[in-house]
Amino acid sequence: MNLEDIIQETKTYYCLECGKCTSICPVARYDSSFSPRQMIENALLGFGDELLLDRELFSCLTCYTCQKECPSDIDFPIFVRKARSMAQDNGQHGVCAHSGQLQSLARLMTSPTIKQKRLEWLSKEYRVSENSDVLLWVGCAPYFAPIFEDIEFNALDITKASLKTLNLLGIEPKLLPNERCCGHDALWTGDIETFKKLAEHNAAQIKEAGVKKIVFSCPEGYRTFKLDYPNYVDLRCEVLHISELLAEKIGQNGVKFKEIKKKVTYQDPCRLGRHLGVYDAPRKVIESIPGIELVEMRHSGLESICCGTSAFTNCDSYSNMLRAERLCEATETGAELLITACPKCQTHFRCAMMDKGEEHRSTPKIEIMDLANLVANAIEK
């Protein structure tokens, strides 16, 4: 594939050069050198080398904020994703956060002989079944735990809460001891070879397991399985986020909650919201808990602001400014608790509250909890 093919596929040639994408882009608000419109213009005018050599190509959050304003319906995030693949082929990469550990882990997991200990956390307090046709996707949570220990975040707590909740609903899911990273970050940074290997491995594991439904607590894994895997592998099973499963059970009067007196606000993850259109289910779950008062931030739902970094690349001072802005909005509501539904959102917000960056600005503090943990604490046995 060359740049002209990408332009044709994403209909970039329909660009009206109106600049709405740049005017609404959360990155461009802080980084004046970043412009989606300029990237498209460079591609259309034949300055492909400039585009593919530009570090800013990897700063796009692929949050789909621009998409909702584009009068020509150009899929800019997919344009960026495919352009990144070309850039990777030419030896260009974004600046990897966390010393590139997470990117390296994804590549390591493509090895067919690698042996994992990804279920060592599983104890007798949880019920799982080898015969279940429901799979709980664990994803990269076991690897997040040691990497983000310094910001006091353990993604496995979300996995454990999800499993506990499923058990309280009478579901004993299957867990796969040899599943791999879903490949989300590899795909969105242009590492298609790594993504394909991960997708093919996971698809084979799922087929062998014979499951009919996969439940995710990570919106990135959910988006990858629902929208991206079908383009590469044959995956014939239902996929859904745990908030959707809970909303369905609440609708059937299958969930009872005890009272939790808290004023809370909710962060819409980009992948769950603008990518997949899931806005109501998490709110239905939150508002079903007695004593909970849900207050919305100034920007919520379709207008929600991204947590500031995509695929752990090009995390910089501008990313921190975005996080600080979002945390300001959360505290302005008067909420005691910020509910997230994505492990990465929590990672980035916790990081912002602990690391003030070079500017040493005052970042608002607020308690953060994943939706799965909130439900696990509130659901009655």
C-alpha positions as CSV (number, residue, x, y, z in Angstrom):
1,M,0.0,0.0,0.0
2,N,1.2,3.5,-0.8
3,L,0.0,6.9,0.3
4,E,-2.2,7.3,-2.7
5,D,-4.0,4.0,-1.8
6,I,-4.5,5.3,1.7
7,I,-6.0,8.6,0.4
8,Q,-8.4,6.6,-1.8
9,E,-9.4,4.2,0.9
10,T,-10.1,6.8,3.5
11,K,-11.6,9.3,1.0
12,T,-9.2,11.9,2.1
13,Y,-9.5,13.6,-1.3
14,Y,-12.9,14.9,-0.1
15,C,-11.2,17.3,2.4
16,L,-12.6,20.8,2.1
17,E,-9.7,22.3,4.0
18,C,-12.2,23.9,6.4
19,G,-9.9,23.3,9.4
20,K,-12.7,22.0,11.6
21,C,-10.6,19.0,12.5
22,T,-7.7,21.1,13.7
23,S,-10.0,23.5,15.5
24,I,-11.6,20.8,17.6
25,C,-8.5,18.5,18.0
26,P,-7.5,18.2,21.7
27,V,-3.8,17.9,20.8
28,A,-3.9,21.0,18.6
29,R,-5.3,23.1,21.4
30,Y,-2.0,22.8,23.2
31,D,0.5,22.0,20.5
32,S,0.3,24.7,17.8
33,S,2.5,22.6,15.5
34,F,0.0,19.8,15.3
35,S,-2.7,20.0,12.6
36,P,-4.8,17.2,11.1
37,R,-5.7,19.5,8.3
38,Q,-2.1,20.2,7.5
39,M,-1.3,16.4,7.5
40,I,-4.1,15.8,5.0
41,E,-3.0,18.8,2.9
42,N,0.6,17.4,2.7
43,A,-0.7,14.1,1.6
44,L,-2.9,15.6,-1.1
45,L,-0.3,18.0,-2.4
46,G,2.3,15.2,-2.8
47,F,4.4,16.0,0.3
48,G,4.2,12.4,1.5
49,D,7.8,12.3,2.7
50,E,7.1,15.2,5.0
51,L,4.1,13.5,6.4
52,L,5.8,10.1,7.0
53,L,8.9,11.7,8.5
54,D,6.9,14.0,10.9
55,R,7.1,12.9,14.5
56,E,3.7,14.5,15.0
57,L,2.1,11.7,13.0
58,F,2.4,9.7,16.2
59,S,0.9,12.4,18.4
60,C,-2.6,11.9,17.1
61,L,-4.8,10.4,19.8
62,T,-7.0,8.7,17.2
63,C,-9.8,9.7,19.6
64,Y,-12.3,10.4,16.8
65,T,-13.1,13.9,18.0
66,C,-12.3,15.3,14.6
67,Q,-14.5,12.7,12.8
68,K,-17.7,14.0,14.4
69,E,-17.1,17.5,13.0
70,C,-15.8,16.6,9.6
71,P,-18.3,17.7,6.9
72,S,-16.8,15.3,4.4
73,D,-16.8,12.3,6.8
74,I,-13.1,11.7,6.3
75,D,-11.9,8.9,8.6
76,F,-8.8,10.7,9.8
77,P,-7.8,8.3,12.5
78,I,-7.7,5.4,10.0
79,F,-5.8,7.6,7.6
80,V,-3.3,8.2,10.4
81,R,-3.1,4.5,11.4
82,K,-2.4,3.5,7.8
83,A,0.2,6.3,7.3
84,R,1.9,5.1,10.5
85,S,2.3,1.7,8.9
86,M,4.0,3.2,6.0
87,A,6.2,5.3,8.3
88,Q,7.1,2.1,10.3
89,D,8.1,0.4,7.0
90,N,10.5,3.4,6.4
91,G,12.0,3.1,9.9
92,Q,10.0,5.9,11.6
93,H,8.5,5.4,15.0
94,G,6.8,7.5,17.6
95,V,8.5,8.1,20.9
96,C,7.7,5.1,23.1
97,A,6.6,5.8,26.7
98,H,7.8,3.7,29.6
99,S,11.0,2.9,27.8
100,G,9.1,0.9,25.2
101,Q,8.4,-1.9,27.7
102,L,4.8,-2.4,26.5
103,Q,5.7,-2.4,22.8
104,S,8.5,-4.9,23.5
105,L,6.1,-7.1,25.5
106,A,3.7,-7.2,22.5
107,R,6.4,-8.3,20.2
108,L,7.7,-10.9,22.6
109,M,4.2,-12.4,22.8
110,T,4.2,-13.1,19.1
111,S,6.6,-16.0,19.8
112,P,4.8,-19.3,19.5
113,T,7.0,-20.9,22.1
114,I,6.8,-18.2,24.8
115,K,5.5,-19.6,28.2
116,Q,3.4,-17.2,30.3
117,K,2.3,-17.2,33.9
118,R,-0.6,-14.9,33.3
119,L,-3.0,-16.6,35.7
120,E,-0.8,-16.9,38.8
121,W,-3.1,-14.3,40.5
122,L,-6.1,-16.6,40.2
123,S,-7.1,-17.9,43.7
124,K,-9.8,-20.2,45.1
125,E,-12.1,-17.2,45.9
126,Y,-12.9,-17.0,42.2
127,R,-14.9,-19.5,40.2
128,V,-13.9,-20.4,36.7
129,S,-14.9,-23.2,34.4
130,E,-13.2,-25.1,31.6
131,N,-16.7,-25.9,30.3
132,S,-18.0,-22.4,30.1
133,D,-18.9,-20.8,26.8
134,V,-18.2,-17.3,28.2
135,L,-14.7,-16.1,28.1
136,L,-13.3,-13.2,30.3
137,W,-10.5,-11.6,28.4
138,V,-7.6,-10.8,30.8
139,G,-5.5,-9.0,28.2
140,C,-2.3,-7.2,29.3
141,A,-3.5,-6.6,32.9
142,P,-0.8,-9.0,34.4
143,Y,1.9,-7.0,32.6
144,F,0.5,-3.6,33.6
145,A,0.8,-4.4,37.3
146,P,4.6,-4.3,37.7
147,I,5.1,-1.5,35.1
148,F,2.7,0.9,36.9
149,E,3.5,0.0,40.4
150,D,5.1,3.4,40.9
151,I,1.8,5.2,40.3
152,E,0.0,2.8,42.7
153,F,-2.1,1.2,40.0
154,N,-2.7,-2.5,39.5
155,A,-4.8,-3.3,36.4
156,L,-5.3,-6.8,37.8
157,D,-7.7,-5.3,40.4
158,I,-10.0,-4.5,37.5
159,T,-9.8,-8.1,36.2
160,K,-10.4,-9.5,39.7
161,A,-13.4,-7.2,40.1
162,S,-14.8,-8.2,36.8
163,L,-14.4,-11.9,37.6
164,K,-16.0,-11.4,41.0
165,T,-18.9,-9.6,39.5
166,L,-19.5,-12.3,36.9
167,N,-19.4,-14.9,39.7
168,L,-22.0,-13.0,41.7
169,L,-24.2,-13.0,38.5
170,G,-23.9,-16.8,38.4
171,I,-21.4,-16.8,35.6
172,E,-18.2,-19.0,35.9
173,P,-16.2,-17.9,32.9
174,K,-13.4,-19.5,31.1
175,L,-9.9,-18.0,31.3
176,L,-7.2,-18.7,28.7
177,P,-3.7,-19.4,30.1
178,N,-2.1,-18.7,26.8
179,E,-3.9,-15.7,25.4
180,R,-1.7,-12.9,24.2
181,C,-1.9,-9.1,23.9
182,C,-4.9,-8.2,21.6
183,G,-2.5,-6.1,19.5
184,H,-4.3,-2.8,19.8
185,D,-1.2,-0.7,20.3
186,A,0.7,-2.5,17.6
187,L,-2.1,-1.9,15.1
188,W,-2.4,1.8,16.0
189,T,1.3,2.5,15.9
190,G,1.6,0.8,12.4
191,D,3.2,-2.4,13.5
192,I,0.9,-4.6,11.3
193,E,3.2,-7.6,11.3
194,T,3.0,-7.9,15.1
195,F,-0.7,-7.3,15.1
196,K,-1.4,-10.0,12.6
197,K,0.6,-12.6,14.6
198,L,-1.2,-11.7,17.8
199,A,-4.6,-11.8,16.1
200,E,-4.0,-15.1,14.5
201,H,-2.7,-16.7,17.8
202,N,-5.7,-15.4,19.8
203,A,-8.2,-16.4,17.2
204,A,-6.8,-20.0,17.2
205,Q,-7.0,-20.1,21.0
206,I,-10.6,-18.9,21.1
207,K,-11.6,-21.3,18.4
208,E,-10.1,-24.2,20.3
209,A,-11.7,-23.0,23.5
210,G,-15.2,-23.2,21.9
211,V,-16.5,-20.0,23.5
212,K,-19.5,-18.2,22.3
213,K,-19.2,-14.9,24.1
214,I,-16.1,-12.8,25.2
215,V,-16.4,-10.2,28.0
216,F,-14.0,-7.3,28.1
217,S,-13.1,-4.8,30.9
218,C,-10.8,-3.1,28.5
219,P,-12.4,-1.0,25.7
220,E,-9.3,-1.2,23.6
221,G,-9.4,-5.0,23.5
222,Y,-13.2,-4.8,22.9
223,R,-12.7,-2.4,19.9
224,T,-9.9,-4.5,18.5
225,F,-11.9,-7.7,18.6
226,K,-15.2,-6.2,17.4
227,L,-13.9,-3.9,14.6
228,D,-10.3,-4.9,13.6
229,Y,-10.1,-8.7,14.1
230,P,-12.8,-9.4,11.4
231,N,-10.5,-7.8,8.8
232,Y,-7.7,-10.3,9.6
233,V,-9.1,-13.4,11.3
234,D,-12.4,-15.4,11.5
235,L,-13.8,-14.9,14.9
236,R,-17.3,-16.2,15.3
237,C,-18.5,-15.2,18.8
238,E,-20.2,-12.4,20.5
239,V,-18.0,-9.7,22.1
240,L,-19.2,-7.1,24.6
241,H,-17.9,-4.7,27.3
242,I,-18.7,-5.7,30.9
243,S,-20.8,-2.5,31.2
244,E,-23.1,-3.8,28.4
245,L,-23.5,-7.2,30.1
246,L,-24.3,-5.5,33.4
247,A,-26.8,-3.1,31.8
248,E,-28.5,-6.1,30.2
249,K,-28.7,-7.9,33.6
250,I,-30.0,-4.8,35.3
251,G,-32.7,-4.6,32.7
252,Q,-33.7,-8.1,33.5
253,N,-33.7,-7.4,37.2
254,G,-30.8,-9.7,37.5
255,V,-28.6,-7.4,39.6
256,K,-29.2,-6.0,43.1
257,F,-27.0,-3.4,44.7
258,K,-26.4,-2.2,48.2
259,E,-26.3,1.6,48.9
260,I,-23.1,3.6,48.2
261,K,-23.5,7.3,49.1
262,K,-21.1,9.0,46.7
263,K,-21.2,11.9,44.2
264,V,-19.4,10.6,41.1
265,T,-18.5,11.6,37.6
266,Y,-17.7,9.4,34.6
267,Q,-15.0,9.5,32.0
268,D,-16.0,8.2,28.6
269,P,-13.1,6.2,27.1
270,C,-12.5,7.1,23.4
271,R,-12.6,3.5,22.3
272,L,-15.8,2.7,24.2
273,G,-17.5,6.0,23.3
274,R,-16.7,7.6,20.0
275,H,-15.2,4.4,18.5
276,L,-18.1,2.0,19.5
277,G,-20.9,4.3,20.6
278,V,-21.3,2.8,24.1
279,Y,-22.4,5.7,26.2
280,D,-25.6,4.7,28.0
281,A,-24.6,1.3,29.4
282,P,-22.0,2.5,31.9
283,R,-24.3,5.3,33.0
284,K,-27.2,2.9,33.5
285,V,-25.0,0.8,35.7
286,I,-23.7,3.7,37.8
287,E,-27.2,5.2,38.2
288,S,-28.6,1.9,39.3
289,I,-26.5,1.8,42.5
290,P,-28.6,3.3,45.3
291,G,-27.1,6.4,46.9
292,I,-24.9,7.2,43.8
293,E,-25.3,10.7,42.4
294,L,-23.9,10.9,38.8
295,V,-22.8,14.4,37.7
296,E,-21.5,15.0,34.2
297,M,-18.4,17.0,33.3
298,R,-18.6,20.0,31.0
299,H,-17.5,17.7,28.2
300,S,-19.1,14.3,28.3
301,G,-20.5,11.6,26.0
302,L,-19.7,12.4,22.4
303,E,-17.9,15.6,23.5
304,S,-15.7,13.8,26.1
305,I,-12.0,14.8,26.3
306,C,-9.4,12.0,25.8
307,C,-7.2,11.1,28.7
308,G,-4.2,12.3,26.7
309,T,-2.1,9.5,25.1
310,S,-2.8,6.8,22.6
311,A,-0.9,3.5,22.3
312,F,1.8,4.7,24.8
313,T,3.5,6.9,22.2
314,N,4.5,10.5,22.2
315,C,3.5,11.1,25.8
316,D,4.7,14.6,26.5
317,S,3.9,17.9,28.2
318,Y,0.9,18.4,25.9
319,S,-0.5,15.0,27.0
320,N,-0.1,16.1,30.6
321,M,-1.9,19.4,29.9
322,L,-4.8,17.4,28.5
323,R,-5.0,15.2,31.6
324,A,-4.8,18.2,33.9
325,E,-7.7,19.8,31.9
326,R,-9.8,16.7,32.3
327,L,-9.1,16.4,36.0
328,C,-10.0,20.0,36.4
329,E,-13.4,19.2,34.8
330,A,-13.9,16.2,37.1
331,T,-13.2,18.2,40.3
332,E,-15.3,21.2,39.1
333,T,-18.4,18.9,39.2
334,G,-17.9,18.5,43.0
335,A,-17.6,14.7,42.6
336,E,-15.8,12.7,45.2
337,L,-15.0,9.9,42.7
338,L,-14.0,9.7,39.0
339,I,-15.3,6.5,37.5
340,T,-13.4,5.2,34.5
341,A,-14.1,2.2,32.3
342,C,-10.7,1.8,30.7
343,P,-7.4,0.7,32.4
344,K,-5.4,3.2,30.4
345,C,-7.6,6.1,31.4
346,Q,-6.8,5.4,35.0
347,T,-3.2,4.9,34.3
348,H,-2.9,8.3,32.6
349,F,-4.9,10.2,35.2
350,R,-3.0,8.6,38.1
351,C,0.3,9.5,36.3
352,A,-0.8,13.1,35.9
353,M,-1.7,13.4,39.6
354,M,1.7,12.1,40.7
355,D,3.9,13.7,38.0
356,K,3.5,17.5,37.6
357,G,5.8,17.6,34.5
358,E,8.4,20.3,33.8
359,E,5.9,23.0,34.4
360,H,5.2,22.0,38.0
361,R,1.6,22.9,37.6
362,S,-1.0,22.2,40.2
363,T,-2.9,19.1,39.0
364,P,-6.3,18.5,40.8
365,K,-6.6,15.4,42.9
366,I,-9.6,13.1,42.9
367,E,-10.1,9.5,43.8
368,I,-10.3,7.2,40.7
369,M,-12.0,3.9,40.4
370,D,-12.9,1.6,37.5
371,L,-16.5,0.8,36.9
372,A,-15.8,-2.9,37.5
373,N,-14.5,-2.1,40.9
374,L,-17.4,0.1,41.8
375,V,-19.8,-2.6,40.8
376,A,-17.9,-5.4,42.6
377,N,-18.1,-3.3,45.8
378,A,-21.8,-2.5,45.4
379,I,-23.3,-5.8,44.1
380,E,-25.1,-8.0,46.6
381,K,-24.2,-11.6,46.9
